[in-house]
Every structure is written in C-alpha cells, then in structure tokens.
Amino acid sequence: MLESNQYKFLTDVNNERGCCESCPNRSSEASEYAQNTGCLPTPFDIIKGVENGDTWECHSRENKVCACANNYATMFNIEIGDKPTCGLGHGTLNGEEY
C-alpha cells in the first residue's frame, strides 16, 4: 500500500521536471519500453530506494542521480548524495539488480 507522500509524488504532474526521456517517472514511449524490457525500475522502486538510502543513476546522464529520485528527495526533504549509489550494471536497488 502506498504511503500518502508516495501517492502524492506519483500523482503530481510536476514530478517529471528534469527527467530524461526514458525515465521511469515519465509518461513516454521510451520509458514504457525501458520498463517493459526490465532495464529500469518503476518510479515506486526508485522512491522506495531513496527512502532506503539508495539513489538510482540517470539512464541518460552517467554519474548523475536520477531526476525522479532527486525530485522525490527534494519534495520530502530527504538528504541524498550527489552521486548515485546504484544503476544499470552496478549496485542494487531495494535488493534487486538491474
């Protein structure tokens, strides 16, 4: 079950700001494709990662924290580092490898 802050974030139209074209947090064909092939986690997985201290690497900008993760952290005043802790091929997000 979604917590109220998670629901608020996932339904807020402003949470796409700064997201790359294939970001799981965008409503785009590229995003749907990447998620359906298992390349990317869901937006829910990314925000749960932030809550657990994991920050996902942007799919398009190497060594940058995913905008979805950054936007969630900013919205709820969660401190995160400026370097991602996990991403495609390195680290785990919520115990899963991508």
C-alpha positions, -999 to +999 in steps of 0.1 A: +000+000+000+013+034-009+020+059+019+004+093+015+037+110+005+044+083-021+010+087-036+013+125-037+046+123-055+035+096-080+003+116-089+020+151-090+023+163-126+054+183-117+074+153-107+086+149-143+108+180-142+143+173-153+136+137-161+153+122-192+132+108-220+134+072-208+130+080-171+106+056-154+088+087-140+078+100-174+048+091-194+066+083-227+071+055-252+108+053-243+100+050-206+074+023-212+098+004-234+127+005-209+105-006-180+089-034-200+123-048-210+134-048-174+161-022-179+147+002-154+129+000-121+095+015-116+090+050-102+078+033-070+110+013-068+131+045-072+113+064-044+115+034-021+152+033-028+155+070-018+137+061+015+162+033+020+193+054+012+198+042-024+199+067-053+194+054-088+217+066-116+201+085-145+196+064-176+209+091-199+234+111-178+262+089-164+272+095-127+241+118-121+213+109-097+180+102-115+158+132-116+129+111-103+149+102-072+162+138-068+127+153-072+112+129-045+141+137-021+136+174-026+098+172-022+101+155+012+134+170+024+153+137+023+191+143+021+208+123-007+243+125-021+252+140-054+265+106-068+242+076-074+247+045-053+232+022-079+222+019-116+224-003-146+250-029-140+262-017-106+248-019-071+213-029-061+181-010-056+159-024-029+178-056-031+173-061-068+199-059-096+190-042-129 
